[in-house]
Amino acid sequence: MIKLRLKRFGKKFEASYRIVAISSDARRDGRPLEELGYYNPRTDEVKLNTEAVEKRLQQGAQPTRTVRRILEKANVLQQRVRA
């Protein structure tokens, strides 16, 4: 199964995350299938490739709770429900 989840990077105590599509049995910082965006919790900055996210969701990828909340705030999941 493919999951949409966060991949940690950055300095110690200054973490930033990439939103990635990755196999559910791969390790957290393993090689992703595709990088879909960026999330910085310190500044609440989010950048998403919405077309790629929607494509992965249509293919059956399941977002984690945190990624689901990020996508809801960015109105990506609402657009998918309407379509």
Protein Blocks (a to p, Z undefined) as FASTA:
>chain_A
ZZdddddeddehiaccddddddfkbcfklccfbdcbdcdfklopacddfklmmmmmmnop
acdfklmmmmmmnommmmmmmZZ
